[in-house]
């Protein structure tokens, strides 16, 4: 089978192609061992043109933007005509979904639409007619894949055909439990302090102020506690608070150390159209490192953590978040989440994707 995946080059605040990052790459790497897999990656940021070959996948990067729309469309048509793909997979943005749907119908090629988020929160949804056209793609695509059970329920309003759920996964070769003090020594963190870790985009959409307010309450109980932050800082976000440690962690191996250095890892999401339907990478990465977790009780996060006592708190409630963190700090111990991670390895999820795609043959 010949598969074309159309994925924007930059996403999740990363160059997903050159940094070898992202849901789509992890899902399709195993498939490239038995299928021909090409990625076509529009580049809205640097507007570069290049080809990258890695792990059996060819990444074709093409400039995309207002002045290069016609040339990108021509490149897309030419690559489809030349390669004669059996399946087109659209992902990472509703504009890509719309473009892919048009070309899948033009060339009579089945379309798989991968919804890694509720795309309604994306800036491209503000463009006239994108909302209408995206819902048309969701309704008519040959296969729709949802990143979470909650998103599946939500988009079922726009689609009568089956929707398949493939959550985000984890690389167990990279993410693993490391002895806490060993991780702290490598990062030069205080060994005896209490450390609460948050890895991810620092923005109000994901509960930054709630997190800071909760941490200030934790400090009243544990004055030697620190909040470790890593991720892109949104405009207007102030991280210059007492006992906050900020590290960029450009390498994934450093992220592993940052998580393992923690006494508690947190996900402070409020309730909004992002958090209700997402499936955070950080959740399963925290779990793989066996770090105690406190997260807000919203979306699929609740499904994974509900059986772990004291791991869920009320959304938007800094007092409850602080109380749950303090309770975890009182009983410091690693937690074995292994049974819940068995089906969230990329290899398992990729095999599930392979079976789904074969349904349209």
Secondary structure, 3 states (H helix, E strand, C coil): CEEEEECCCEECCEECCCCCCCHHHHHHHHHHHCCEEEEEEEECCCCCCEEEEECCEEEEEEECCHHHHHHHHHHHHHHHHHHCCCEEEEECCHHHHHHHHHHHHHCCCEEEEEECCCHHHCHHHHCCCHHHHHHHHHHHCCEEEECCHHHHHHHHHHCCCCEEECCCCECCCCCCCCCHHHHHHHHCCCCCCEEEEEECCECHHHCHHHHHHHHHHHHHHCCCEEEEEECCECCCCCCCCCCEEECCCCCHHHHHHHHHCCCEEEECCCCCCCCCCCCCHHHHHHHHCCCCEEEECCCHHHHHHCCCCCCEECCCCHHHHHHHHHHHHHCCCCCCCHHHHHHHEHHHHHHHHHHHHHCCC
